[in-house]
């Protein structure tokens, strides 16, 4: 028996960032492409683009630096703000999950 927890950030009651959107940003960083990142996490390019726009608008920061296609092709990469935001989110998520695990063990008197 174990507990599951889910952490997300919202702005004015609207979801902005959680594990799924973090996976999208990490895939963009890995592939250098919004299209490839979308395929990797099984969403459409349009949905990925929508998530990025919503996150940027609600957070008030640029997360993805885009380069239009051309002779050398287009691409995308995370901004420093995006990498910093992901790092902070991972710290918070890790601490919340750890705390939830500890409390769960205490409440259910589990020895681990």
Gaussian input, Z-matrix of N, CA and C with variables (Angstrom, degrees):
# hf/3-21g

backbone

0 1
 N
 C     1     B1
 C     2     B2     1     A1
 N     3     B3     2     A2     1     D1
 C     4     B4     3     A3     2     D2
 C     5     B5     4     A4     3     D3
 N     6     B6     5     A5     4     D4
 C     7     B7     6     A6     5     D5
 C     8     B8     7     A7     6     D6
 N     9     B9     8     A8     7     D7
 C    10    B10     9     A9     8     D8
 C    11    B11    10    A10     9     D9
 N    12    B12    11    A11    10    D10
 C    13    B13    12    A12    11    D11
 C    14    B14    13    A13    12    D12
 N    15    B15    14    A14    13    D13
 C    16    B16    15    A15    14    D14
 C    17    B17    16    A16    15    D15
 N    18    B18    17    A17    16    D16
 C    19    B19    18    A18    17    D17
 C    20    B20    19    A19    18    D18
 N    21    B21    20    A20    19    D19
 C    22    B22    21    A21    20    D20
 C    23    B23    22    A22    21    D21
 N    24    B24    23    A23    22    D22
 C    25    B25    24    A24    23    D23
 C    26    B26    25    A25    24    D24
 N    27    B27    26    A26    25    D25
 C    28    B28    27    A27    26    D26
 C    29    B29    28    A28    27    D27
 N    30    B30    29    A29    28    D28
 C    31    B31    30    A30    29    D29
 C    32    B32    31    A31    30    D30
 N    33    B33    32    A32    31    D31
 C    34    B34    33    A33    32    D32
 C    35    B35    34    A34    33    D33
 N    36    B36    35    A35    34    D34
 C    37    B37    36    A36    35    D35
 C    38    B38    37    A37    36    D36
 N    39    B39    38    A38    37    D37
 C    40    B40    39    A39    38    D38
 C    41    B41    40    A40    39    D39
 N    42    B42    41    A41    40    D40
 C    43    B43    42    A42    41    D41
 C    44    B44    43    A43    42    D42
 N    45    B45    44    A44    43    D43
 C    46    B46    45    A45    44    D44
 C    47    B47    46    A46    45    D45
 N    48    B48    47    A47    46    D46
 C    49    B49    48    A48    47    D47
 C    50    B50    49    A49    48    D48
 N    51    B51    50    A50    49    D49
 C    52    B52    51    A51    50    D50
 C    53    B53    52    A52    51    D51
 N    54    B54    53    A53    52    D52
 C    55    B55    54    A54    53    D53
 C    56    B56    55    A55    54    D54
 N    57    B57    56    A56    55    D55
 C    58    B58    57    A57    56    D56
 C    59    B59    58    A58    57    D57
 N    60    B60    59    A59    58    D58
 C    61    B61    60    A60    59    D59
 C    62    B62    61    A61    60    D60
 N    63    B63    62    A62    61    D61
 C    64    B64    63    A63    62    D62
 C    65    B65    64    A64    63    D63
 N    66    B66    65    A65    64    D64
 C    67    B67    66    A66    65    D65
 C    68    B68    67    A67    66    D66
 N    69    B69    68    A68    67    D67
 C    70    B70    69    A69    68    D68
 C    71    B71    70    A70    69    D69
 N    72    B72    71    A71    70    D70
 C    73    B73    72    A72    71    D71
 C    74    B74    73    A73    72    D72
 N    75    B75    74    A74    73    D73
 C    76    B76    75    A75    74    D74
 C    77    B77    76    A76    75    D75
 N    78    B78    77    A77    76    D76
 C    79    B79    78    A78    77    D77
 C    80    B80    79    A79    78    D78
 N    81    B81    80    A80    79    D79
 C    82    B82    81    A81    80    D80
 C    83    B83    82    A82    81    D81
 N    84    B84    83    A83    82    D82
 C    85    B85    84    A84    83    D83
 C    86    B86    85    A85    84    D84
 N    87    B87    86    A86    85    D85
 C    88    B88    87    A87    86    D86
 C    89    B89    88    A88    87    D87
 N    90    B90    89    A89    88    D88
 C    91    B91    90    A90    89    D89
 C    92    B92    91    A91    90    D90
 N    93    B93    92    A92    91    D91
 C    94    B94    93    A93    92    D92
 C    95    B95    94    A94    93    D93
 N    96    B96    95    A95    94    D94
 C    97    B97    96    A96    95    D95
 C    98    B98    97    A97    96    D96
 N    99    B99    98    A98    97    D97
 C   100   B100    99    A99    98    D98
 C   101   B101   100   A100    99    D99
 N   102   B102   101   A101   100   D100
 C   103   B103   102   A102   101   D101
 C   104   B104   103   A103   102   D102
 N   105   B105   104   A104   103   D103
 C   106   B106   105   A105   104   D104
 C   107   B107   106   A106   105   D105
 N   108   B108   107   A107   106   D106
 C   109   B109   108   A108   107   D107
 C   110   B110   109   A109   108   D108
 N   111   B111   110   A110   109   D109
 C   112   B112   111   A111   110   D110
 C   113   B113   112   A112   111   D111
 N   114   B114   113   A113   112   D112
 C   115   B115   114   A114   113   D113
 C   116   B116   115   A115   114   D114
 N   117   B117   116   A116   115   D115
 C   118   B118   117   A117   116   D116
 C   119   B119   118   A118   117   D117
 N   120   B120   119   A119   118   D118
 C   121   B121   120   A120   119   D119
 C   122   B122   121   A121   120   D120
 N   123   B123   122   A122   121   D121
 C   124   B124   123   A123   122   D122
 C   125   B125   124   A124   123   D123
 N   126   B126   125   A125   124   D124
 C   127   B127   126   A126   125   D125
 C   128   B128   127   A127   126   D126
 N   129   B129   128   A128   127   D127
 C   130   B130   129   A129   128   D128
 C   131   B131   130   A130   129   D129
 N   132   B132   131   A131   130   D130
 C   133   B133   132   A132   131   D131
 C   134   B134   133   A133   132   D132
 N   135   B135   134   A134   133   D133
 C   136   B136   135   A135   134   D134
 C   137   B137   136   A136   135   D135
 N   138   B138   137   A137   136   D136
 C   139   B139   138   A138   137   D137
 C   140   B140   139   A139   138   D138
 N   141   B141   140   A140   139   D139
 C   142   B142   141   A141   140   D140
 C   143   B143   142   A142   141   D141
 N   144   B144   143   A143   142   D142
 C   145   B145   144   A144   143   D143
 C   146   B146   145   A145   144   D144
 N   147   B147   146   A146   145   D145
 C   148   B148   147   A147   146   D146
 C   149   B149   148   A148   147   D147
 N   150   B150   149   A149   148   D148
 C   151   B151   150   A150   149   D149
 C   152   B152   151   A151   150   D150
 N   153   B153   152   A152   151   D151
 C   154   B154   153   A153   152   D152
 C   155   B155   154   A154   153   D153
 N   156   B156   155   A155   154   D154
 C   157   B157   156   A156   155   D155
 C   158   B158   157   A157   156   D156
 N   159   B159   158   A158   157   D157
 C   160   B160   159   A159   158   D158
 C   161   B161   160   A160   159   D159
 N   162   B162   161   A161   160   D160
 C   163   B163   162   A162   161   D161
 C   164   B164   163   A163   162   D162
 N   165   B165   164   A164   163   D163
 C   166   B166   165   A165   164   D164
 C   167   B167   166   A166   165   D165
 N   168   B168   167   A167   166   D166
 C   169   B169   168   A168   167   D167
 C   170   B170   169   A169   168   D168
 N   171   B171   170   A170   169   D169
 C   172   B172   171   A171   170   D170
 C   173   B173   172   A172   171   D171
 N   174   B174   173   A173   172   D172
 C   175   B175   174   A174   173   D173
 C   176   B176   175   A175   174   D174
 N   177   B177   176   A176   175   D175
 C   178   B178   177   A177   176   D176
 C   179   B179   178   A178   177   D177
 N   180   B180   179   A179   178   D178
 C   181   B181   180   A180   179   D179
 C   182   B182   181   A181   180   D180
 N   183   B183   182   A182   181   D181
 C   184   B184   183   A183   182   D182
 C   185   B185   184   A184   183   D183
 N   186   B186   185   A185   184   D184
 C   187   B187   186   A186   185   D185
 C   188   B188   187   A187   186   D186
 N   189   B189   188   A188   187   D187
 C   190   B190   189   A189   188   D188
 C   191   B191   190   A190   189   D189
 N   192   B192   191   A191   190   D190
 C   193   B193   192   A192   191   D191
 C   194   B194   193   A193   192   D192
 N   195   B195   194   A194   193   D193
 C   196   B196   195   A195   194   D194
 C   197   B197   196   A196   195   D195
 N   198   B198   197   A197   196   D196
 C   199   B199   198   A198   197   D197
 C   200   B200   199   A199   198   D198
 N   201   B201   200   A200   199   D199
 C   202   B202   201   A201   200   D200
 C   203   B203   202   A202   201   D201
 N   204   B204   203   A203   202   D202
 C   205   B205   204   A204   203   D203
 C   206   B206   205   A205   204   D204
 N   207   B207   206   A206   205   D205
 C   208   B208   207   A207   206   D206
 C   209   B209   208   A208   207   D207
 N   210   B210   209   A209   208   D208
 C   211   B211   210   A210   209   D209
 C   212   B212   211   A211   210   D210
 N   213   B213   212   A212   211   D211
 C   214   B214   213   A213   212   D212
 C   215   B215   214   A214   213   D213
 N   216   B216   215   A215   214   D214
 C   217   B217   216   A216   215   D215
 C   218   B218   217   A217   216   D216
 N   219   B219   218   A218   217   D217
 C   220   B220   219   A219   218   D218
 C   221   B221   220   A220   219   D219
 N   222   B222   221   A221   220   D220
 C   223   B223   222   A222   221   D221
 C   224   B224   223   A223   222   D222
 N   225   B225   224   A224   223   D223
 C   226   B226   225   A225   224   D224
 C   227   B227   226   A226   225   D225
 N   228   B228   227   A227   226   D226
 C   229   B229   228   A228   227   D227
 C   230   B230   229   A229   228   D228
 N   231   B231   230   A230   229   D229
 C   232   B232   231   A231   230   D230
 C   233   B233   232   A232   231   D231
 N   234   B234   233   A233   232   D232
 C   235   B235   234   A234   233   D233
 C   236   B236   235   A235   234   D234
 N   237   B237   236   A236   235   D235
 C   238   B238   237   A237   236   D236
 C   239   B239   238   A238   237   D237
 N   240   B240   239   A239   238   D238
 C   241   B241   240   A240   239   D239
 C   242   B242   241   A241   240   D240
 N   243   B243   242   A242   241   D241
 C   244   B244   243   A243   242   D242
 C   245   B245   244   A244   243   D243
 N   246   B246   245   A245   244   D244
 C   247   B247   246   A246   245   D245
 C   248   B248   247   A247   246   D246
 N   249   B249   248   A248   247   D247
 C   250   B250   249   A249   248   D248
 C   251   B251   250   A250   249   D249
 N   252   B252   251   A251   250   D250
 C   253   B253   252   A252   251   D251
 C   254   B254   253   A253   252   D252
 N   255   B255   254   A254   253   D253
 C   256   B256   255   A255   254   D254
 C   257   B257   256   A256   255   D255
 N   258   B258   257   A257   256   D256
 C   259   B259   258   A258   257   D257
 C   260   B260   259   A259   258   D258
 N   261   B261   260   A260   259   D259
 C   262   B262   261   A261   260   D260
 C   263   B263   262   A262   261   D261
 N   264   B264   263   A263   262   D262
 C   265   B265   264   A264   263   D263
 C   266   B266   265   A265   264   D264
 N   267   B267   266   A266   265   D265
 C   268   B268   267   A267   266   D266
 C   269   B269   268   A268   267   D267
 N   270   B270   269   A269   268   D268
 C   271   B271   270   A270   269   D269
 C   272   B272   271   A271   270   D270
 N   273   B273   272   A272   271   D271
 C   274   B274   273   A273   272   D272
 C   275   B275   274   A274   273   D273
 N   276   B276   275   A275   274   D274
 C   277   B277   276   A276   275   D275
 C   278   B278   277   A277   276   D276
 N   279   B279   278   A278   277   D277
 C   280   B280   279   A279   278   D278
 C   281   B281   280   A280   279   D279
 N   282   B282   281   A281   280   D280
 C   283   B283   282   A282   281   D281
 C   284   B284   283   A283   282   D282
 N   285   B285   284   A284   283   D283
 C   286   B286   285   A285   284   D284
 C   287   B287   286   A286   285   D285
 N   288   B288   287   A287   286   D286
 C   289   B289   288   A288   287   D287
 C   290   B290   289   A289   288   D288
 N   291   B291   290   A290   289   D289
 C   292   B292   291   A291   290   D290
 C   293   B293   292   A292   291   D291
 N   294   B294   293   A293   292   D292
 C   295   B295   294   A294   293   D293
 C   296   B296   295   A295   294   D294
 N   297   B297   296   A296   295   D295
 C   298   B298   297   A297   296   D296
 C   299   B299   298   A298   297   D297
 N   300   B300   299   A299   298   D298
 C   301   B301   300   A300   299   D299
 C   302   B302   301   A301   300   D300
 N   303   B303   302   A302   301   D301
 C   304   B304   303   A303   302   D302
 C   305   B305   304   A304   303   D303
 N   306   B306   305   A305   304   D304
 C   307   B307   306   A306   305   D305
 C   308   B308   307   A307   306   D306
 N   309   B309   308   A308   307   D307
 C   310   B310   309   A309   308   D308
 C   311   B311   310   A310   309   D309
 N   312   B312   311   A311   310   D310
 C   313   B313   312   A312   311   D311
 C   314   B314   313   A313   312   D312
 N   315   B315   314   A314   313   D313
 C   316   B316   315   A315   314   D314
 C   317   B317   316   A316   315   D315
 N   318   B318   317   A317   316   D316
 C   319   B319   318   A318   317   D317
 C   320   B320   319   A319   318   D318
 N   321   B321   320   A320   319   D319
 C   322   B322   321   A321   320   D320
 C   323   B323   322   A322   321   D321
 N   324   B324   323   A323   322   D322
 C   325   B325   324   A324   323   D323
 C   326   B326   325   A325   324   D324
 N   327   B327   326   A326   325   D325
 C   328   B328   327   A327   326   D326
 C   329   B329   328   A328   327   D327
 N   330   B330   329   A329   328   D328
 C   331   B331   330   A330   329   D329
 C   332   B332   331   A331   330   D330
 N   333   B333   332   A332   331   D331
 C   334   B334   333   A333   332   D332
 C   335   B335   334   A334   333   D333

   B1=1.4504
   B2=1.5291
   B3=1.3322
   B4=1.4555
   B5=1.5219
   B6=1.3112
   B7=1.4612
   B8=1.5227
   B9=1.3068
   B10=1.4672
   B11=1.5224
   B12=1.3004
   B13=1.4601
   B14=1.5196
   B15=1.3132
   B16=1.4535
   B17=1.5228
   B18=1.3202
   B19=1.4575
   B20=1.5162
   B21=1.3214
   B22=1.4547
   B23=1.5164
   B24=1.3035
   B25=1.4676
   B26=1.5154
   B27=1.3339
   B28=1.4617
   B29=1.5195
   B30=1.3093
   B31=1.4636
   B32=1.5180
   B33=1.3235
   B34=1.4660
   B35=1.5281
   B36=1.3280
   B37=1.4579
   B38=1.5211
   B39=1.3142
   B40=1.4710
   B41=1.5280
   B42=1.3475
   B43=1.4623
   B44=1.5291
   B45=1.3278
   B46=1.4622
   B47=1.5269
   B48=1.3193
   B49=1.4553
   B50=1.5173
   B51=1.3250
   B52=1.4517
   B53=1.5168
   B54=1.2917
   B55=1.4677
   B56=1.5370
   B57=1.3241
   B58=1.4637
   B59=1.5180
   B60=1.3108
   B61=1.4682
   B62=1.5233
   B63=1.3359
   B64=1.4563
   B65=1.5353
   B66=1.3384
   B67=1.4577
   B68=1.5310
   B69=1.3300
   B70=1.4650
   B71=1.5280
   B72=1.3318
   B73=1.4689
   B74=1.5219
   B75=1.3215
   B76=1.4687
   B77=1.5320
   B78=1.3319
   B79=1.4677
   B80=1.5285
   B81=1.3218
   B82=1.4716
   B83=1.5193
   B84=1.3069
   B85=1.4696
   B86=1.5296
   B87=1.3160
   B88=1.4640
   B89=1.5271
   B90=1.3353
   B91=1.4668
   B92=1.5206
   B93=1.3389
   B94=1.4598
   B95=1.5140
   B96=1.3425
   B97=1.4628
   B98=1.5225
   B99=1.3264
   B100=1.4619
   B101=1.5260
   B102=1.3269
   B103=1.4598
   B104=1.5267
   B105=1.3191
   B106=1.4655
   B107=1.5236
   B108=1.3201
   B109=1.4663
   B110=1.5222
   B111=1.3241
   B112=1.4653
   B113=1.5344
   B114=1.3224
   B115=1.4662
   B116=1.5219
   B117=1.3124
   B118=1.4688
   B119=1.5297
   B120=1.3309
   B121=1.4691
   B122=1.5325
   B123=1.3123
   B124=1.4731
   B125=1.5224
   B126=1.3250
   B127=1.4611
   B128=1.5260
   B129=1.3119
   B130=1.4610
   B131=1.5263
   B132=1.3238
   B133=1.4642
   B134=1.5186
   B135=1.3137
   B136=1.4678
   B137=1.5303
   B138=1.3365
   B139=1.4730
   B140=1.5306
   B141=1.3240
   B142=1.4688
   B143=1.5223
   B144=1.3247
   B145=1.4627
   B146=1.5297
   B147=1.3233
   B148=1.4591
   B149=1.5290
   B150=1.3347
   B151=1.4685
   B152=1.5263
   B153=1.3198
   B154=1.4687
   B155=1.5249
   B156=1.3067
   B157=1.4711
   B158=1.5294
   B159=1.3303
   B160=1.4660
   B161=1.5289
   B162=1.3341
   B163=1.4698
   B164=1.5234
   B165=1.3149
   B166=1.4604
   B167=1.5288
   B168=1.3318
   B169=1.4654
   B170=1.5249
   B171=1.3241
   B172=1.4625
   B173=1.5200
   B174=1.3344
   B175=1.4627
   B176=1.5238
   B177=1.3169
   B178=1.4587
   B179=1.5127
   B180=1.3299
   B181=1.4711
   B182=1.5264
   B183=1.3231
   B184=1.4582
   B185=1.5223
   B186=1.3066
   B187=1.4593
   B188=1.5258
   B189=1.3279
   B190=1.4636
   B191=1.5106
   B192=1.3193
   B193=1.4621
   B194=1.5235
   B195=1.3262
   B196=1.4568
   B197=1.5215
   B198=1.3210
   B199=1.4578
   B200=1.5219
   B201=1.3145
   B202=1.4679
   B203=1.5199
   B204=1.3156
   B205=1.4660
   B206=1.5177
   B207=1.2628
   B208=1.4622
   B209=1.5129
   B210=1.2931
   B211=1.4680
   B212=1.5256
   B213=1.3184
   B214=1.4680
   B215=1.5309
   B216=1.3070
   B217=1.4638
   B218=1.5114
   B219=1.3123
   B220=1.4582
   B221=1.5115
   B222=1.2925
   B223=1.4478
   B224=1.5105
   B225=1.2962
   B226=1.4555
   B227=1.5198
   B228=1.3135
   B229=1.4585
   B230=1.5170
   B231=1.3149
   B232=1.4521
   B233=1.5188
   B234=1.3157
   B235=1.4550
   B236=1.5319
   B237=1.3122
   B238=1.4677
   B239=1.5208
   B240=1.3396
   B241=1.4690
   B242=1.5268
   B243=1.3207
   B244=1.4704
   B245=1.5167
   B246=1.3216
   B247=1.4650
   B248=1.5245
   B249=1.3271
   B250=1.4732
   B251=1.5317
   B252=1.3346
   B253=1.4559
   B254=1.5308
   B255=1.3294
   B256=1.4676
   B257=1.5257
   B258=1.3151
   B259=1.4689
   B260=1.5253
   B261=1.3129
   B262=1.4708
   B263=1.5207
   B264=1.3155
   B265=1.4643
   B266=1.5299
   B267=1.3304
   B268=1.4666
   B269=1.5303
   B270=1.3214
   B271=1.4681
   B272=1.5206
   B273=1.3290
   B274=1.4652
   B275=1.5223
   B276=1.3251
   B277=1.4581
   B278=1.5294
   B279=1.3170
   B280=1.4646
   B281=1.5122
   B282=1.3210
   B283=1.4637
   B284=1.5263
   B285=1.3254
   B286=1.4636
   B287=1.5216
   B288=1.3167
   B289=1.4640
   B290=1.5313
   B291=1.3153
   B292=1.4686
   B293=1.5289
   B294=1.3245
   B295=1.4595
   B296=1.5323
   B297=1.3183
   B298=1.4665
   B299=1.5261
   B300=1.3276
   B301=1.4639
   B302=1.5239
   B303=1.3329
   B304=1.4689
   B305=1.5207
   B306=1.3104
   B307=1.4648
   B308=1.5274
   B309=1.3199
   B310=1.4609
   B311=1.5260
   B312=1.3321
   B313=1.4658
   B314=1.5209
   B315=1.3321
   B316=1.4610
   B317=1.5261
   B318=1.3045
   B319=1.4710
   B320=1.5266
   B321=1.3219
   B322=1.4494
   B323=1.5296
   B324=1.3405
   B325=1.4683
   B326=1.5190
   B327=1.3236
   B328=1.4500
   B329=1.5209
   B330=1.2804
   B331=1.4654
   B332=1.5223
   B333=1.3270
   B334=1.4533
   B335=1.4091
   A1=107.80
   A2=115.23
   A3=119.84
   A4=109.58
   A5=115.57
   A6=121.50
   A7=109.09
   A8=116.26
   A9=122.32
   A10=107.32
   A11=116.02
   A12=119.62
   A13=109.21
   A14=114.58
   A15=121.18
   A16=107.37
   A17=116.14
   A18=121.43
   A19=108.85
   A20=116.67
   A21=120.22
   A22=108.40
   A23=115.22
   A24=122.49
   A25=107.08
   A26=115.22
   A27=117.82
   A28=109.36
   A29=114.98
   A30=123.18
   A31=106.73
   A32=115.10
   A33=121.48
   A34=111.60
   A35=115.75
   A36=121.18
   A37=115.45
   A38=117.72
   A39=121.83
   A40=109.76
   A41=117.61
   A42=119.70
   A43=111.67
   A44=114.40
   A45=120.29
   A46=111.77
   A47=115.96
   A48=118.20
   A49=110.46
   A50=114.89
   A51=122.00
   A52=108.40
   A53=115.24
   A54=120.13
   A55=112.40
   A56=118.38
   A57=121.08
   A58=112.82
   A59=116.16
   A60=119.36
   A61=110.68
   A62=115.95
   A63=118.91
   A64=109.30
   A65=116.84
   A66=120.03
   A67=111.18
   A68=116.67
   A69=120.36
   A70=110.13
   A71=116.92
   A72=119.78
   A73=111.68
   A74=117.07
   A75=119.72
   A76=111.29
   A77=116.48
   A78=119.78
   A79=110.51
   A80=117.42
   A81=120.28
   A82=109.54
   A83=116.16
   A84=120.22
   A85=110.26
   A86=116.93
   A87=121.43
   A88=112.19
   A89=116.99
   A90=120.90
   A91=114.20
   A92=117.68
   A93=119.88
   A94=112.19
   A95=115.64
   A96=120.61
   A97=110.29
   A98=116.08
   A99=120.08
   A100=109.07
   A101=117.07
   A102=121.38
   A103=111.31
   A104=117.18
   A105=120.96
   A106=111.17
   A107=116.66
   A108=120.91
   A109=110.57
   A110=116.31
   A111=121.05
   A112=110.21
   A113=116.45
   A114=120.34
   A115=110.85
   A116=116.41
   A117=121.93
   A118=111.92
   A119=116.68
   A120=118.90
   A121=112.27
   A122=115.93
   A123=122.44
   A124=114.89
   A125=115.59
   A126=120.28
   A127=107.49
   A128=116.53
   A129=119.55
   A130=110.05
   A131=114.67
   A132=120.02
   A133=109.24
   A134=116.91
   A135=121.84
   A136=111.37
   A137=116.18
   A138=120.30
   A139=110.16
   A140=117.24
   A141=121.02
   A142=110.05
   A143=115.54
   A144=120.67
   A145=110.33
   A146=116.76
   A147=121.92
   A148=110.82
   A149=116.93
   A150=120.34
   A151=111.25
   A152=116.28
   A153=120.46
   A154=109.91
   A155=116.88
   A156=121.83
   A157=110.88
   A158=116.88
   A159=120.91
   A160=110.43
   A161=117.02
   A162=119.89
   A163=110.79
   A164=116.88
   A165=120.43
   A166=111.25
   A167=116.77
   A168=120.42
   A169=111.64
   A170=117.18
   A171=120.73
   A172=113.12
   A173=117.16
   A174=120.01
   A175=112.17
   A176=116.38
   A177=120.35
   A178=113.96
   A179=116.75
   A180=120.96
   A181=109.28
   A182=115.95
   A183=120.85
   A184=107.99
   A185=117.06
   A186=121.90
   A187=112.31
   A188=115.96
   A189=120.62
   A190=109.32
   A191=115.02
   A192=121.55
   A193=106.19
   A194=115.76
   A195=121.02
   A196=110.79
   A197=115.05
   A198=120.83
   A199=106.83
   A200=116.56
   A201=121.11
   A202=110.02
   A203=115.30
   A204=121.11
   A205=111.78
   A206=115.99
   A207=122.29
   A208=108.17
   A209=116.49
   A210=120.98
   A211=110.84
   A212=115.87
   A213=120.40
   A214=112.70
   A215=117.68
   A216=121.19
   A217=111.02
   A218=115.84
   A219=121.09
   A220=110.17
   A221=114.19
   A222=118.01
   A223=110.82
   A224=114.73
   A225=121.30
   A226=108.35
   A227=114.92
   A228=119.88
   A229=108.84
   A230=115.82
   A231=119.92
   A232=110.33
   A233=114.74
   A234=120.33
   A235=108.91
   A236=115.59
   A237=120.21
   A238=109.80
   A239=117.22
   A240=120.77
   A241=111.42
   A242=117.02
   A243=120.62
   A244=110.72
   A245=116.85
   A246=120.10
   A247=110.88
   A248=117.02
   A249=121.40
   A250=110.64
   A251=116.57
   A252=121.30
   A253=110.38
   A254=116.73
   A255=121.00
   A256=110.28
   A257=117.62
   A258=121.17
   A259=111.26
   A260=116.19
   A261=119.86
   A262=111.03
   A263=116.95
   A264=120.97
   A265=110.23
   A266=116.53
   A267=120.20
   A268=111.52
   A269=116.98
   A270=120.36
   A271=110.14
   A272=116.25
   A273=120.78
   A274=110.53
   A275=116.72
   A276=120.69
   A277=110.64
   A278=116.91
   A279=121.08
   A280=112.52
   A281=116.89
   A282=121.02
   A283=111.18
   A284=117.58
   A285=120.74
   A286=110.68
   A287=117.64
   A288=121.73
   A289=109.92
   A290=116.82
   A291=121.24
   A292=110.66
   A293=116.81
   A294=121.08
   A295=110.40
   A296=117.38
   A297=121.06
   A298=110.51
   A299=117.89
   A300=121.98
   A301=110.97
   A302=116.72
   A303=121.05
   A304=111.44
   A305=117.32
   A306=121.37
   A307=110.20
   A308=116.68
   A309=120.89
   A310=110.64
   A311=116.63
   A312=120.85
   A313=111.15
   A314=117.25
   A315=121.40
   A316=111.53
   A317=116.31
   A318=121.34
   A319=111.23
   A320=117.06
   A321=120.65
   A322=113.02
   A323=114.76
   A324=121.51
   A325=111.75
   A326=115.72
   A327=121.63
   A328=109.70
   A329=116.07
   A330=120.69
   A331=107.78
   A332=116.47
   A333=117.29
   A334=112.65
   D1=135.34
   D2=177.28
   D3=-150.05
   D4=163.32
   D5=-179.48
   D6=-101.22
   D7=147.62
   D8=174.67
   D9=-116.13
   D10=140.54
   D11=176.83
   D12=-133.62
   D13=153.13
   D14=-178.19
   D15=-132.49
   D16=132.61
   D17=-177.17
   D18=-121.25
   D19=130.99
   D20=173.77
   D21=-144.82
   D22=162.79
   D23=179.80
   D24=-113.40
   D25=134.80
   D26=174.12
   D27=-126.35
   D28=159.39
   D29=176.95
   D30=-124.49
   D31=120.17
   D32=-179.88
   D33=52.46
   D34=42.68
   D35=176.47
   D36=80.53
   D37=-0.43
   D38=179.78
   D39=-106.63
   D40=130.00
   D41=-179.92
   D42=-63.60
   D43=137.82
   D44=-177.96
   D45=-122.18
   D46=-41.95
   D47=-171.22
   D48=-151.64
   D49=136.01
   D50=175.93
   D51=-158.90
   D52=-166.11
   D53=-175.83
   D54=-59.73
   D55=-42.73
   D56=-178.98
   D57=-62.58
   D58=-44.63
   D59=-179.73
   D60=-71.39
   D61=-30.24
   D62=174.91
   D63=-65.34
   D64=-41.32
   D65=178.50
   D66=-61.85
   D67=-37.59
   D68=176.80
   D69=-61.15
   D70=-49.27
   D71=-178.87
   D72=-63.18
   D73=-41.01
   D74=178.97
   D75=-65.04
   D76=-35.40
   D77=177.63
   D78=-68.75
   D79=-36.61
   D80=175.84
   D81=-61.83
   D82=-43.27
   D83=178.87
   D84=-62.84
   D85=-41.74
   D86=-177.07
   D87=-68.74
   D88=-43.06
   D89=-174.16
   D90=-96.63
   D91=-18.33
   D92=-176.72
   D93=69.30
   D94=24.15
   D95=-174.53
   D96=-153.88
   D97=129.94
   D98=175.99
   D99=-68.24
   D100=-40.62
   D101=-179.27
   D102=-61.33
   D103=-48.52
   D104=179.12
   D105=-64.34
   D106=-39.26
   D107=178.79
   D108=-62.28
   D109=-43.37
   D110=179.36
   D111=-60.76
   D112=-44.64
   D113=178.36
   D114=-61.32
   D115=-41.42
   D116=-178.47
   D117=-59.66
   D118=-38.81
   D119=-177.57
   D120=-102.44
   D121=12.72
   D122=174.26
   D123=61.56
   D124=47.55
   D125=170.41
   D126=-130.90
   D127=163.84
   D128=179.33
   D129=-75.47
   D130=158.27
   D131=175.08
   D132=-58.06
   D133=-42.48
   D134=-178.56
   D135=-60.07
   D136=-42.58
   D137=179.27
   D138=-67.28
   D139=-41.39
   D140=178.07
   D141=-60.05
   D142=-46.62
   D143=179.27
   D144=-60.32
   D145=-41.38
   D146=178.94
   D147=-62.66
   D148=-45.17
   D149=178.23
   D150=-59.34
   D151=-44.26
   D152=-179.43
   D153=-61.28
   D154=-48.18
   D155=-179.08
   D156=-60.21
   D157=-46.06
   D158=179.63
   D159=-61.91
   D160=-46.58
   D161=179.54
   D162=-59.87
   D163=-47.66
   D164=-178.53
   D165=-62.32
   D166=-44.09
   D167=-179.46
   D168=-63.90
   D169=-47.70
   D170=-175.66
   D171=-74.10
   D172=-31.62
   D173=178.68
   D174=-86.10
   D175=-21.27
   D176=-179.68
   D177=74.43
   D178=24.71
   D179=178.03
   D180=-136.78
   D181=154.01
   D182=173.37
   D183=-81.93
   D184=130.57
   D185=-179.29
   D186=-107.15
   D187=-33.28
   D188=-175.40
   D189=-125.91
   D190=127.85
   D191=174.86
   D192=-95.78
   D193=122.02
   D194=-175.79
   D195=-106.83
   D196=147.98
   D197=174.46
   D198=-128.89
   D199=122.15
   D200=-178.38
   D201=-64.03
   D202=154.12
   D203=179.36
   D204=-65.97
   D205=170.00
   D206=-179.26
   D207=171.78
   D208=-151.96
   D209=-179.10
   D210=-58.69
   D211=-44.37
   D212=-179.42
   D213=-89.34
   D214=2.99
   D215=-179.20
   D216=81.84
   D217=164.46
   D218=178.70
   D219=-91.15
   D220=-169.10
   D221=178.62
   D222=177.09
   D223=176.04
   D224=178.60
   D225=-151.06
   D226=146.70
   D227=175.57
   D228=-146.74
   D229=155.64
   D230=179.53
   D231=-75.61
   D232=146.71
   D233=174.09
   D234=-80.72
   D235=166.60
   D236=174.90
   D237=-59.25
   D238=-40.77
   D239=177.86
   D240=-58.07
   D241=-39.62
   D242=179.25
   D243=-65.51
   D244=-45.97
   D245=-179.98
   D246=-63.00
   D247=-40.55
   D248=177.34
   D249=-63.83
   D250=-43.32
   D251=-179.15
   D252=-62.82
   D253=-44.58
   D254=178.60
   D255=-60.68
   D256=-44.53
   D257=179.70
   D258=-59.46
   D259=-44.48
   D260=179.57
   D261=-66.03
   D262=-41.61
   D263=178.39
   D264=-60.87
   D265=-44.38
   D266=-179.14
   D267=-62.69
   D268=-36.88
   D269=176.74
   D270=-63.46
   D271=-49.39
   D272=-179.51
   D273=-61.34
   D274=-48.83
   D275=-178.64
   D276=-59.30
   D277=-44.64
   D278=179.89
   D279=-60.33
   D280=-43.77
   D281=179.94
   D282=-67.23
   D283=-39.97
   D284=179.59
   D285=-66.21
   D286=-43.65
   D287=178.75
   D288=-63.46
   D289=-44.23
   D290=178.96
   D291=-60.71
   D292=-45.72
   D293=179.78
   D294=-63.76
   D295=-43.84
   D296=179.07
   D297=-60.34
   D298=-41.46
   D299=178.19
   D300=-62.39
   D301=-44.38
   D302=-179.53
   D303=-63.70
   D304=-46.50
   D305=-179.78
   D306=-64.52
   D307=-41.94
   D308=178.62
   D309=-57.28
   D310=-47.75
   D311=179.84
   D312=-61.22
   D313=-41.50
   D314=179.59
   D315=-65.19
   D316=-49.34
   D317=-175.93
   D318=-64.34
   D319=-40.56
   D320=-179.27
   D321=-93.79
   D322=7.31
   D323=177.20
   D324=51.42
   D325=48.81
   D326=178.71
   D327=-93.48
   D328=137.61
   D329=177.44
   D330=-98.08
   D331=127.19
   D332=-177.71
   D333=-136.84

